[in-house]
Amino acid sequence: MDCTKFGKLHQQFLCCYPVNKMAWSTLQLPLDLDAQRALIAATCAHPLNQRFPVRRSYQEAFVKRLMQLLKDHEELHDDIYDSLCGQLAKATLDEDATSSTGSTSSTYAYKHYVLQPEEHITLKECNSFVSEGTTGLCTWEAALALADYLLEHSSLLNAKNVLELGAGAGLLGILLKQRSLQLPVGQVLLTDGSAPCVQLMRDNIALNFQDEPANSELAPKCAQLRWDQVSQFPWSEYATPDLLLAADVIYDDTQFESLLHALDYIFNLRKNRCQMLLASTVRNVDTLHKFMQQLEERHYQVTPCANVSACSSHFCRDHTAAVQIVCIKR
Ligand SMILES: C[S@@+](CC[C@H](N)C(=O)[O-])C[C@H]1O[C@@H](n2cnc3c(N)ncnc32)[C@H](O)[C@@H]1O
């Protein structure tokens, strides 16, 4: 399918980029009926969305916004009405199923991160930011920024074994092992302290590496690792880490002590022959500053990574909040 004509909207729709910030200005209005059909084919009716649908309420909001834009210009194609009616019908079915079974199965949906035409990562993610006692069941902005940074600086990965802490839904590790990108990375191990996150990562790895044999080094591995239990982790089952990654893990200062304890343990294990890239959304400058200070007190050198904002964006990122990426060594 040729989605190039609506490339940006196609990419944004599939990863649920906020409807009010989408590249609507790229539409050349009026859109004739063929163009309307092609736009629906690149979004709601796209085979990826048909097989692994993005959040229903998002699809509904997208179609309503599109109708609003087109209504003053032209007749609407039936596919647009069909998309909206389809979503409304599913909404009713979801509500009926939830009220009769008490089931919460509709709290998960899919997102597709399109990297190039015909190249994407599909993740199952939770529809709420906090669920099952964790913030990690969806992908956060800092993970997207670190993903962009690593794609732009792939030499940092050179044959390195990567360990991610607080990996959430698993985007970074899945990206690093994408066969088509041929990134020069060694073993990739994704960890999180939350059991639901580890299960979700496992599902997402299975979804993206269906063709790889079980236990293959061609796919990322995942395991549960709570920072305060770092010494009980079965380190001998995995390659020793050279590069640590973490995205959006500095928001709760009650967790600082255990995260620093985990870093100390891993840096000691590697006799300091490793480094870490830490990406943080700058929500509260004081919280970040406090963590950086504690790192320095423990004799880590913290260097801001150059050109983070200049780094070209392979993902649809909402740049409202700045993301800071630092390199940590000792
Ligand atoms: C905001 S989420 C970020 C998830 C992912 N890195 C991203 O940016 O999309 C923070 C993650 O850190 C994990 N986490 C928080 N405290 C932890 C701890 N003490 N041990 C291990 N993981 C922890 C959470 O379970 C969650 O997955």
Ligand as a Chemical Component Dictionary entry (heavy atoms), coordinates in Angstrom:
data_LIG
# 
_chem_comp.id                   LIG 
_chem_comp.type                 NON-POLYMER 
_chem_comp.pdbx_formal_charge   0 
_chem_comp.three_letter_code    LIG 
# 
loop_
_chem_comp_atom.comp_id 
_chem_comp_atom.atom_id 
_chem_comp_atom.alt_atom_id 
_chem_comp_atom.type_symbol 
_chem_comp_atom.charge 
_chem_comp_atom.model_Cartn_x 
_chem_comp_atom.model_Cartn_y 
_chem_comp_atom.model_Cartn_z 
_chem_comp_atom.pdbx_ordinal 
LIG C1  C1  C 0  7.872  6.000  33.581 1  
LIG S1  S1  S 1  8.200  4.316  33.349 2  
LIG C2  C2  C 0  9.340  4.358  31.986 3  
LIG C3  C3  C 0  9.247  3.143  31.132 4  
LIG C4  C4  C 0  10.140 3.185  29.896 5  
LIG N1  N1  N 0  11.517 3.277  30.262 6  
LIG C5  C5  C 0  9.768  4.337  28.999 7  
LIG O1  O1  O 0  10.437 5.399  29.069 8  
LIG O2  O2  O -1 8.812  4.212  28.231 9  
LIG C6  C6  C 0  9.298  3.881  34.715 10 
LIG C7  C7  C 0  9.639  2.405  34.780 11 
LIG O3  O3  O 0  10.548 2.178  35.849 12 
LIG C8  C8  C 0  10.160 0.977  36.523 13 
LIG N2  N2  N 0  10.617 1.041  37.935 14 
LIG C9  C9  C 0  10.267 1.967  38.857 15 
LIG N3  N3  N 0  10.838 1.673  40.041 16 
LIG C10 C10 C 0  11.562 0.546  39.856 17 
LIG C11 C11 C 0  12.387 -0.263 40.714 18 
LIG N4  N4  N 0  12.544 0.050  42.003 19 
LIG N5  N5  N 0  12.988 -1.351 40.183 20 
LIG C12 C12 C 0  12.840 -1.651 38.860 21 
LIG N6  N6  N 0  12.054 -0.940 38.008 22 
LIG C13 C13 C 0  11.429 0.133  38.500 23 
LIG C14 C14 C 0  8.638  0.982  36.429 24 
LIG O4  O4  O 0  8.068  -0.322 36.619 25 
LIG C15 C15 C 0  8.423  1.525  35.035 26 
LIG O5  O5  O 0  8.375  0.495  34.080 27 
# 
loop_
_chem_comp_bond.comp_id 
_chem_comp_bond.atom_id_1 
_chem_comp_bond.atom_id_2 
_chem_comp_bond.value_order 
_chem_comp_bond.pdbx_ordinal 
LIG C1  S1  SING 1  
LIG S1  C2  SING 2  
LIG S1  C6  SING 3  
LIG C2  C3  SING 4  
LIG C3  C4  SING 5  
LIG C4  N1  SING 6  
LIG C4  C5  SING 7  
LIG C5  O1  DOUB 8  
LIG C5  O2  SING 9  
LIG C6  C7  SING 10 
LIG C7  O3  SING 11 
LIG C7  C15 SING 12 
LIG O3  C8  SING 13 
LIG C8  N2  SING 14 
LIG C8  C14 SING 15 
LIG N2  C9  SING 16 
LIG N2  C13 SING 17 
LIG C9  N3  DOUB 18 
LIG N3  C10 SING 19 
LIG C10 C11 SING 20 
LIG C10 C13 DOUB 21 
LIG C11 N4  SING 22 
LIG C11 N5  DOUB 23 
LIG N5  C12 SING 24 
LIG C12 N6  DOUB 25 
LIG N6  C13 SING 26 
LIG C14 O4  SING 27 
LIG C14 C15 SING 28 
LIG C15 O5  SING 29 
# 
